[in-house]
Amino acid sequence: MNEARERFLRDILERIPAERIAEVHLFPAIRQGQLETGVAVIAAEPEPGSPVSGRHVVFSAAYRWTRKGADRGKWEVEVTPEADAPLPTVDVVVRGVQERAGEAIEPQRITAHELQVLLSEPAWQNPQ
């Protein structure tokens, strides 16, 4: 996992607790001129006490990183709840994002278990 993906995932985890996340789909970053952008689709358990049951909250997440120019280093992240749906529906959402991108890009799927393994690795325990 490269630095930008790791930073993006950390920012997502600041907004959605890791114990709620069922899976994350990280799409490849796109560099255009001075900017790099990235997108993710996240399926998370509803917040405790939520009336939604048997469904997951589907979030969209995006980052924008200015890599060159006067604003070099500027980093922006948005994480937005979009819908609630059964977990299998998240795959349909991911395919829709792929189609809108107009490319056969395959996102990196990170399951809840894989996320816990990542979080237990030394590099994740000591953020810089």
C-alpha positions as CSV (number, residue, x, y, z in Angstrom):
1,M,0.0,0.0,0.0
2,N,1.5,3.3,-1.0
3,E,1.7,6.5,1.2
4,A,-1.4,8.2,-0.4
5,R,-3.6,5.1,0.1
6,E,-2.5,4.6,3.6
7,R,-3.1,8.3,4.4
8,F,-6.6,8.0,2.8
9,L,-7.5,4.9,4.7
10,R,-6.3,6.5,8.0
11,D,-8.5,9.5,7.3
12,I,-11.5,7.2,6.6
13,L,-10.8,5.5,9.9
14,E,-10.9,8.9,11.7
15,R,-14.5,9.3,10.5
16,I,-15.8,5.7,10.6
17,P,-14.6,3.4,13.5
18,A,-12.7,0.3,12.2
19,E,-15.0,-2.0,14.2
20,R,-18.0,-0.8,12.1
21,I,-16.3,-1.3,8.7
22,A,-17.3,-4.5,6.8
23,E,-15.3,-3.8,3.7
24,V,-13.5,-1.0,1.8
25,H,-13.1,-0.8,-2.0
26,L,-10.1,1.5,-2.8
27,F,-10.0,2.5,-6.5
28,P,-6.7,3.3,-8.2
29,A,-5.6,7.0,-7.9
30,I,-5.8,9.3,-10.9
31,R,-3.1,11.9,-11.5
32,Q,-4.0,14.9,-13.6
33,G,-1.6,17.8,-13.8
34,Q,-0.9,19.0,-10.3
35,L,-3.6,16.9,-8.6
36,E,-4.0,13.3,-7.5
37,T,-7.5,12.1,-6.6
38,G,-8.7,8.8,-5.2
39,V,-12.1,7.3,-4.5
40,A,-13.4,4.5,-2.2
41,V,-16.7,2.8,-1.4
42,I,-17.1,1.7,2.2
43,A,-19.7,-0.6,3.7
44,A,-20.1,-0.2,7.5
45,E,-22.4,-1.5,10.2
46,P,-25.0,1.1,11.3
47,E,-24.2,3.2,14.4
48,P,-25.3,1.5,17.6
49,G,-29.0,2.3,18.3
50,S,-29.7,3.0,14.6
51,P,-33.1,1.8,13.4
52,V,-31.5,0.2,10.4
53,S,-31.1,-3.5,10.8
54,G,-29.7,-6.2,8.4
55,R,-28.3,-3.4,6.2
56,H,-25.0,-1.6,5.9
57,V,-24.4,2.1,5.5
58,V,-22.7,2.7,2.2
59,F,-20.2,5.6,2.2
60,S,-18.4,7.3,-0.6
61,A,-15.0,8.7,0.2
62,A,-12.7,10.8,-2.0
63,Y,-9.4,12.6,-1.5
64,R,-7.7,15.3,-3.5
65,W,-4.0,15.9,-3.1
66,T,-2.2,18.8,-4.7
67,R,1.2,17.3,-5.6
68,K,2.7,20.4,-7.4
69,G,2.4,24.1,-7.6
70,A,1.6,26.8,-5.1
71,D,-0.7,24.6,-3.0
72,R,1.7,21.7,-3.0
73,G,0.9,19.3,-0.2
74,K,-2.8,20.3,0.3
75,W,-4.8,17.3,1.2
76,E,-8.6,17.2,1.3
77,V,-10.8,14.2,2.2
78,E,-14.6,13.8,2.1
79,V,-16.5,10.8,3.5
80,T,-20.2,10.9,2.9
81,P,-23.0,8.4,3.8
82,E,-24.9,7.7,0.6
83,A,-27.4,4.9,1.4
84,D,-28.1,1.9,3.5
85,A,-28.2,-1.5,1.7
86,P,-27.6,-5.2,2.2
87,L,-23.9,-6.0,1.9
88,P,-24.2,-7.8,-1.5
89,T,-25.6,-4.5,-3.0
90,V,-22.2,-2.9,-2.3
91,D,-20.8,-4.9,-5.2
92,V,-23.4,-3.4,-7.5
93,V,-22.4,0.1,-6.3
94,V,-18.7,-0.7,-6.9
95,R,-19.5,-1.9,-10.4
96,G,-21.4,1.3,-11.1
97,V,-18.3,3.4,-10.0
98,Q,-16.2,1.3,-12.4
99,E,-18.6,1.9,-15.3
100,R,-18.8,5.6,-14.7
101,A,-14.9,5.8,-14.7
102,G,-15.1,4.3,-18.2
103,E,-12.3,1.9,-17.5
104,A,-11.9,-1.7,-16.4
105,I,-10.2,-0.6,-13.2
106,E,-10.4,-3.1,-10.4
107,P,-10.5,-1.6,-6.9
108,Q,-8.6,-3.1,-4.0
109,R,-11.1,-4.8,-1.7
110,I,-10.2,-4.8,2.0
111,T,-12.3,-6.9,4.3
112,A,-12.9,-6.2,7.9
113,H,-10.4,-9.0,8.8
114,E,-7.8,-7.6,6.4
115,L,-8.3,-4.1,7.9
116,Q,-7.7,-5.5,11.4
117,V,-4.5,-7.1,10.2
118,L,-3.4,-3.8,8.7
119,L,-4.1,-1.9,11.9
120,S,-2.1,-4.4,13.9
121,E,1.0,-3.9,11.8
122,P,3.8,-1.8,13.3
123,A,3.7,0.9,10.6
124,W,0.0,1.5,11.4
125,Q,0.7,1.7,15.2
126,N,3.1,4.6,15.0
127,P,1.7,7.2,12.6
128,Q,4.2,9.9,11.5
